[in-house]
């Protein structure tokens, strides 16, 4: 049992170290995107707070798992953090509203034509791959500190957020 706990702790620590991926430690690209109620959202509105920017699709099973972790994180930190989920085609206002209602998502789901996603994920002919979900944790100065591909658990996300809130 002790060896299993040690293994879990080592895996969590390793994942945290690997979290600062290829897209981290640079200024977060700016944007202004609308939600399903046509309200604009801009990362500058969260200056001084930790901001989580998530690229997702409403039909993605892994995105649904990540949403559960984000709900736990939001419950823990409240207004100390902001969360913006960003989706692209084939999602639309109806699919986003349905996803938000089914999963009780209190933060906005924004719509991107692809330009914002391309700037965050550095999409280019040399790097055309996009996997969902992809999550960025941005510090209060607007610098990407951590990025994750896939679903992360709330404990890993909380550990990174705790470092940024100190």
SEMI-191983 format. One record per atom (N, C-alpha, C): residue in one letter; atom name; x, y, z. Coordinates in pm, whole numbers, m for minus. Example, Ala and Ser with C-alpha at 12.3 -4.5 7.8 and 13.67 -1.06 7.14 Angstrom:
! SEMI-191983
- residuo:atomo:u:v:w
- A:N:1319:m569:780
- A:CA:1230:m450:780
- A:C:1320:m330:780
- S:N:1285:m225:708
- S:CA:1367:m106:714
- S:C:1290:3:787
***
This chain:
! SEMI-191983
- residuo:atomo:u:v:w
- X:N:83:m119:0
- X:CA:0:0:0
- X:C:87:125:0
- X:N:195:126:83
- X:CA:283:241:87
- X:C:351:263:m47
- X:N:391:154:m111
- X:CA:458:167:m241
- X:C:362:223:m346
- X:N:233:188:m337
- X:CA:134:239:m431
- X:C:115:389:m410
- X:N:109:433:m285
- X:CA:95:576:m256
- X:C:217:653:m305
- X:N:335:596:m285
- X:CA:458:660:m332
- X:C:458:670:m484
- X:N:415:566:m550
- X:CA:408:567:m696
- X:C:313:675:m745
- X:N:197:686:m683
- X:CA:100:789:m721
- X:C:159:928:m701
- X:N:227:951:m588
- X:CA:289:1081:m563
- X:C:398:1113:m665
- X:N:478:1014:m700
- X:CA:583:1034:m800
- X:C:521:1066:m936
- X:N:413:997:m972
- X:CA:347:1023:m1100
- X:C:288:1164:m1104
- X:N:225:1206:m996
- X:CA:168:1341:m990
- X:C:279:1445:m999
- X:N:387:1426:m927
- X:CA:500:1521:m934
- X:C:559:1525:m1073
- X:N:570:1410:m1138
- X:CA:625:1405:m1274
- X:C:534:1478:m1371
- X:N:403:1457:m1357
- X:CA:309:1524:m1447
- X:C:314:1674:m1427
- X:N:332:1719:m1305
- X:CA:341:1862:m1278
- X:C:465:1921:m1343
- X:N:577:1850:m1336
- X:CA:698:1899:m1400
- X:C:684:1902:m1551
- X:N:615:1805:m1607
- X:CA:597:1800:m1752
- X:C:490:1897:m1801
- X:N:412:1953:m1710
- X:CA:301:2039:m1748
- X:C:347:2165:m1818
- X:N:463:2216:m1784
- X:CA:513:2335:m1852
- X:C:564:2291:m1988
- X:N:469:2277:m2081
- X:CA:499:2221:m2212
- X:C:555:2322:m2310
- X:N:548:2284:m2436
- X:CA:604:2363:m2544
- X:C:541:2500:m2558
- X:N:422:2517:m2506
- X:CA:350:2643:m2525
- X:C:359:2736:m2404
- X:N:433:2696:m2302
- X:CA:442:2772:m2177
- X:C:556:2874:m2180
- X:N:555:2958:m2077
- X:CA:658:3060:m2056
- X:C:669:3158:m2171
- X:N:554:3203:m2216
- X:CA:546:3310:m2315
- X:C:420:3389:m2288
- X:N:413:3507:m2343
- X:CA:296:3592:m2324
- X:C:175:3526:m2389
- X:N:64:3522:m2317
- X:CA:m58:3464:m2371
- X:C:m111:3555:m2482
- X:N:m144:3498:m2597
- X:CA:m201:3579:m2705
- X:C:m331:3646:m2659
- X:N:m350:3769:m2700
- X:CA:m472:3842:m2666
- X:C:m584:3808:m2762
- X:N:m707:3828:m2717
- X:CA:m823:3806:m2803
- X:C:m945:3869:m2738
- X:N:m1050:3879:m2815
- X:CA:m1182:3915:m2766
- X:C:m1280:3829:m2843
- X:N:m1347:3739:m2772
- X:CA:m1440:3646:m2836
- X:C:m1576:3653:m2768
- X:N:m1679:3622:m2845
- X:CA:m1816:3626:m2794
- X:C:m1859:3490:m2740
- X:N:m1949:3495:m2641
- X:CA:m2014:3374:m2592
- X:C:m2150:3359:m2661
- X:N:m2230:3264:m2619
- X:CA:m2359:3240:m2685
- X:C:m2460:3350:m2662
- X:N:m2430:3441:m2572
- X:CA:m2519:3556:m2545
- X:C:m2461:3683:m2607
- X:N:m2359:3665:m2693
- X:CA:m2294:3772:m2768
- X:C:m2219:3871:m2680
- X:N:m2185:3829:m2557
- X:CA:m2099:3910:m2469
- X:C:m1954:3881:m2505
- X:N:m1876:3985:m2512
- X:CA:m1734:3971:m2544
- X:C:m1654:3941:m2418
- X:N:m1553:3856:m2432
- X:CA:m1464:3820:m2322
- X:C:m1320:3836:m2369
- X:N:m1240:3898:m2284
- X:CA:m1102:3932:m2317
- X:C:m1015:3892:m2198
- X:N:m901:3826:m2222
- X:CA:m812:3790:m2109
- X:C:m771:3909:m2023
- X:N:m769:4028:m2081
- X:CA:m733:4147:m2004
- X:C:m832:4174:m1891
- X:N:m954:4123:m1905
- X:CA:m1055:4137:m1799
- X:C:m1014:4061:m1673
- X:N:m918:3971:m1685
- X:CA:m875:3887:m1573
- X:C:m735:3923:m1525
- X:N:m684:4037:m1567
- X:CA:m550:4079:m1528
- X:C:m539:4080:m1375
- X:N:m432:4023:m1323
- X:CA:m412:4013:m1179
- X:C:m465:3883:m1120
- X:N:m539:3805:m1200
- X:CA:m591:3675:m1155
- X:C:m527:3565:m1238
- X:N:m536:3446:m1186
- X:CA:m499:3329:m1265
- X:C:m614:3301:m1361
- X:N:m580:3281:m1488
- X:CA:m681:3255:m1590
- X:C:m653:3120:m1654
- X:N:m756:3039:m1663
- X:CA:m746:2912:m1733
- X:C:m815:2930:m1868
- X:N:m741:2902:m1974
- X:CA:m795:2908:m2110
- X:C:m797:2765:m2162
- X:N:m917:2717:m2194
- X:CA:m934:2578:m2237
- X:C:m986:2576:m2381
- X:N:m920:2499:m2466
- X:CA:m970:2474:m2601
- X:C:m1036:2337:m2598
- X:N:m1163:2332:m2639
- X:CA:m1242:2211:m2622
- X:C:m1343:2196:m2734
- X:N:m1408:2081:m2735
- X:CA:m1524:2055:m2820
- X:C:m1630:1989:m2733
- X:N:m1755:2023:m2757
- X:CA:m1861:1976:m2669
- X:C:m1889:1827:m2683
- X:N:m1845:1764:m2792
- X:CA:m1868:1621:m2811
- X:C:m1748:1536:m2770
- X:N:m1645:1597:m2720
- X:CA:m1520:1529:m2685
- X:C:m1532:1467:m2544
- X:N:m1523:1335:m2531
- X:CA:m1534:1271:m2399
- X:C:m1424:1317:m2302
- X:N:m1303:1338:m2351
- X:CA:m1195:1384:m2264
- X:C:m1222:1526:m2216
- X:N:m1284:1607:m2301
- X:CA:m1320:1744:m2261
- X:C:m1422:1740:m2147
- X:N:m1512:1644:m2152
- X:CA:m1611:1630:m2045
- X:C:m1543:1594:m1913
- X:N:m1443:1508:m1917
- X:CA:m1366:1475:m1796
- X:C:m1294:1598:m1742
- X:N:m1234:1675:m1831
- X:CA:m1163:1796:m1788
- X:C:m1261:1896:m1727
- X:N:m1380:1904:m1782
- X:CA:m1481:1995:m1726
- X:C:m1509:1962:m1580
- X:N:m1515:1833:m1547
- X:CA:m1538:1793:m1407
- X:C:m1424:1843:m1318
- X:N:m1301:1834:m1365
- X:CA:m1186:1885:m1287
- X:C:m1194:2037:m1274
- X:N:m1231:2104:m1383
- X:CA:m1241:2250:m1379
- X:C:m1351:2296:m1284
- X:N:m1460:2222:m1279
- X:CA:m1567:2257:m1184
- X:C:m1516:2249:m1040
- X:N:m1437:2148:m1009
- X:CA:m1380:2134:m875
- X:C:m1283:2249:m845
- X:N:m1202:2283:m943
- X:CA:m1105:2391:m926
- X:C:m1178:2524:m905
- X:N:m1280:2550:m985
- X:CA:m1356:2674:m972
- X:C:m1424:2681:m835
- X:N:m1477:2569:m788
- X:CA:m1540:2566:m655
- X:C:m1439:2597:m546
- X:N:m1316:2549:m563
- X:CA:m1212:2571:m463
- X:C:m1164:2716:m460
- X:N:m1143:2775:m577
- X:CA:m1079:2908:m583
- X:C:m1176:3024:m606
- X:N:m1295:2996:m651
- X:CA:m1394:3101:m671
- X:C:m1345:3213:m760
- X:N:m1358:3337:m713
- X:CA:m1322:3455:m792
- X:C:m1173:3480:m801
- X:N:m1090:3398:m737
- X:CA:m945:3414:m748
- X:C:m894:3372:m885
- X:N:m977:3295:m956
- X:CA:m939:3249:m1090
- X:C:m1051:3278:m1188
- X:N:m1016:3280:m1315
- X:CA:m1114:3287:m1422
- X:C:m1094:3168:m1513
- X:N:m1201:3127:m1578
- X:CA:m1194:3018:m1674
- X:C:m1267:3062:m1800
- X:N:m1203:3042:m1914
- X:CA:m1265:3066:m2044
- X:C:m1248:2939:m2127
- X:N:m1359:2880:m2167
- X:CA:m1354:2766:m2258
- X:C:m1377:2819:m2399
- X:N:m1300:2770:m2494
- X:CA:m1309:2816:m2632
- X:C:m1332:2696:m2722
- X:N:m1430:2709:m2809
- X:CA:m1462:2602:m2903
- X:C:m1467:2657:m3045
- X:N:m1457:2567:m3140
- X:CA:m1463:2604:m3282
- X:C:m1566:2513:m3350
- X:N:m1579:2529:m3480
- X:CA:m1669:2441:m3555
- X:C:m1630:2296:m3532
- X:N:m1720:2206:m3520
- X:CA:m1860:2213:m3556
- X:C:m1951:2265:m3445
- X:N:m1896:2305:m3331
- X:CA:m1981:2357:m3223
- X:C:m2046:2487:m3265
- X:N:m2159:2515:m3201
- X:CA:m2232:2640:m3225
- X:C:m2297:2683:m3093
- X:N:m2375:2789:m3098
- X:CA:m2435:2841:m2976
- X:C:m2524:2738:m2907
- X:N:m2597:2661:m2984
- X:CA:m2687:2563:m2924
- X:C:m2610:2449:m2857
- X:N:m2507:2398:m2923
- X:CA:m2431:2287:m2862
- X:C:m2356:2334:m2738
- X:N:m2308:2458:m2742
- X:CA:m2237:2511:m2625
- X:C:m2332:2532:m2508
- X:N:m2449:2588:m2534
- X:CA:m2547:2608:m2427
- X:C:m2594:2475:m2369
- X:N:m2614:2376:m2455
- X:CA:m2655:2243:m2408
- X:C:m2546:2181:m2321
- X:N:m2421:2191:m2364
- X:CA:m2307:2138:m2287
- X:C:m2300:2209:m2151
- X:N:m2310:2342:m2152
- X:CA:m2302:2419:m2027
- X:C:m2414:2380:m1931
- X:N:m2534:2361:m1983
- X:CA:m2647:2324:m1897
- X:C:m2631:2182:m1842
- X:N:m2591:2088:m1927
- X:CA:m2576:1949:m1883
- X:C:m2466:1931:m1779
- X:N:m2360:2010:m1792
- X:CA:m2244:1995:m1702
- X:C:m2237:2104:m1595
- X:N:m2338:2191:m1594
- X:CA:m2346:2301:m1496
- X:C:m2221:2389:m1499
- X:N:m2180:2427:m1620
- X:CA:m2061:2510:m1641
- X:C:m2098:2656:m1616
- X:N:m2036:2719:m1513
- X:CA:m2070:2859:m1482
- X:C:m1986:2963:m1557
- X:N:m1881:2922:m1625
- X:CA:m1796:3016:m1698
- X:C:m1839:3019:m1845
- X:N:m1796:3120:m1918
- X:CA:m1837:3132:m2057
- X:C:m1768:3031:m2149
- X:N:m1845:2987:m2248
- X:CA:m1790:2909:m2359
- X:C:m1789:3004:m2478
- X:N:m1671:3028:m2532
- X:CA:m1652:3127:m2637
- X:C:m1636:3059:m2772
- X:N:m1658:3136:m2878
- X:CA:m1652:3083:m3014
- X:C:m1538:3147:m3091
- X:N:m1457:3060:m3152
- X:CA:m1338:3102:m3225
- X:C:m1346:3050:m3368
- X:N:m1305:3132:m3462
- X:CA:m1300:3087:m3602
- X:C:m1176:3001:m3627
- X:N:m1089:2994:m3529
- X:CA:m967:2915:m3539
- X:C:m841:2997:m3517
- X:N:m852:3128:m3531
- X:CA:m734:3214:m3520
- X:C:m675:3214:m3379
- X:N:m759:3223:m3278
- X:CA:m709:3224:m3139
- X:C:m645:3090:m3106
- X:N:m713:2981:m3142
- X:CA:m659:2849:m3117
- X:C:m523:2833:m3188
- X:N:m514:2881:m3310
- X:CA:m389:2870:m3385
- X:C:m277:2947:m3316
- X:N:m309:3063:m3258
- X:CA:m204:3142:m3194
- X:C:m160:3081:m3061
- X:N:m252:3023:m2987
- X:CA:m214:2958:m2861
- X:C:m136:2830:m2886
- X:N:m182:2751:m2983
- X:CA:m121:2620:m3009
- X:C:m11:2626:m3115
- X:N:21:2746:m3161
- X:CA:127:2764:m3261
- X:C:107:2673:m3382
- X:N:m18:2667:m3429
- X:CA:m50:2584:m3545
- X:C:15:2645:m3668
- X:N:80:2560:m3746
- X:CA:147:2603:m3869
- X:C:159:2481:m3959
- X:N:204:2502:m4083
- X:CA:225:2383:m4169
- X:C:323:2284:m4106
- X:N:418:2334:m4030
- X:CA:514:2245:m3964
- X:C:453:2179:m3840
- X:N:348:2239:m3783
- X:CA:282:2187:m3663
- X:C:130:2196:m3681
- X:N:72:2111:m3767
- X:CA:m71:2122:m3797
- X:C:m162:2049:m3698
- X:N:m104:1977:m3603
- X:CA:m182:1891:m3514
- X:C:m252:1971:m3404
- X:N:m381:1943:m3386
- X:CA:m459:2003:m3277
- X:C:m534:1890:m3208
- X:N:m510:1874:m3078
- X:CA:m581:1775:m2999
- X:C:m665:1846:m2893
- X:N:m781:1791:m2865
- X:CA:m869:1848:m2763
- X:C:m878:1752:m2646
- X:N:m892:1804:m2527
- X:CA:m880:1945:m2491
- X:C:m734:1986:m2476
- X:N:m711:2114:m2480
- X:CA:m580:2170:m2447
- X:C:m606:2287:m2353
- X:N:m536:2287:m2242
- X:CA:m560:2384:m2136
- X:C:m434:2465:m2108
- X:N:m451:2595:m2089
- X:CA:m342:2685:m2056
- X:C:m373:2753:m1923
- X:N:m274:2759:m1835
- X:CA:m288:2834:m1710
- X:C:m201:2957:m1724
- X:N:m266:3073:m1717
- X:CA:m202:3202:m1739
- X:C:m194:3274:m1605
- X:N:m76:3329:m1572
- X:CA:m63:3400:m1444
- X:C:m122:3540:m1454
- X:N:m120:3611:m1344
- X:CA:m180:3744:m1335
- X:C:m115:3849:m1422
- X:N:4:3821:m1473
- X:CA:71:3917:m1562
- X:C:46:3887:m1709
- X:N:m26:3777:m1738
- X:CA:m56:3742:m1876
- X:C:42:3647:m1940
- X:N:122:3578:m1858
- X:CA:220:3482:m1909
- X:C:167:3340:m1891
- X:N:176:3261:m1997
- X:CA:137:3120:m1988
- X:C:241:3049:m1903
- X:N:198:2990:m1794
- X:CA:290:2919:m1705
- X:C:283:2768:m1721
- X:N:165:2717:m1755
- X:CA:148:2573:m1770
- X:C:54:2547:m1887
- X:N:78:2437:m1958
- X:CA:m19:2392:m2056
- X:C:m29:2240:m2051
- X:N:m149:2192:m2075
- X:CA:m179:2049:m2067
- X:C:m258:2008:m2189
- X:N:m228:1891:m2239
- X:CA:m309:1830:m2344
- X:C:m380:1712:m2281
- X:N:m512:1709:m2293
- X:CA:m589:1601:m2234
- X:C:m650:1642:m2102
- X:N:m711:1547:m2035
- X:CA:m778:1575:m1908
- X:C:m677:1569:m1794
- X:N:m679:1670:m1713
- X:CA:m597:1675:m1592
- X:C:m689:1668:m1471
- X:N:m640:1609:m1364
- X:CA:m722:1601:m1245
- X:C:m715:1733:m1168
- X:N:m814:1754:m1083
- X:CA:m825:1879:m1008
- X:C:m705:1900:m915
- X:N:m649:1792:m861
- X:CA:m534:1806:m770
- X:C:m412:1861:m842
- X:N:m386:1814:m963
- X:CA:m272:1864:m1041
- X:C:m293:2010:m1076
- X:N:m413:2044:m1123
- X:CA:m442:2183:m1157
- X:C:m431:2273:m1034
- X:N:m483:2226:m922
- X:CA:m477:2306:m798
- X:C:m334:2329:m753
- X:N:m248:2229:m768
- X:CA:m107:2245:m729
- X:C:m41:2357:m811
- X:N:m70:2360:m940
- X:CA:m13:2465:m1025
- X:C:m72:2602:m993
- X:N:m202:2606:m969
- X:CA:m267:2733:m935
- X:C:m215:2785:m801
- X:N:m197:2696:m704
- X:CA:m142:2737:m574
- X:C:m7:2806:m589
- X:N:78:2752:m676
- X:CA:210:2813:m699
- X:C:195:2955:m753
- X:N:98:2976:m840
- X:CA:81:3108:m901
- X:C:13:3207:m808
- X:N:m66:3159:m713
- X:CA:m135:3249:m622
- X:C:m49:3292:m504
- X:N:68:3229:m486
- X:CA:155:3265:m373
- X:C:221:3397:m396
***
